[in-house]
């Protein structure tokens, strides 16, 4: 998980882990809508190994 974030708050089984890049809109608490966690249109290098898709 270190390639995604320097802290590891939870450990999930590999089959339950989907990883994808989201908008930086999530960093602003004023953006309180479900779209803040929508995947971006491109896959970030290195995240493909963690996605199940």
Phi, psi and omega in degrees: 000345184301330179290343178263317183205150184282351176245153180234089185287337183207149177246124181244150173299146183306321182292341181262005188252116169245130180235132177205154181284138177240170181293151174289357175303334181296340181284350182251114181298344176289341177270082185254071179215156184298338183291345180296340179254011174294141178296145172288165184289344181240154178268130180284136180305132178097339180277340182303327180292341181262344184277152179265359184258000000 
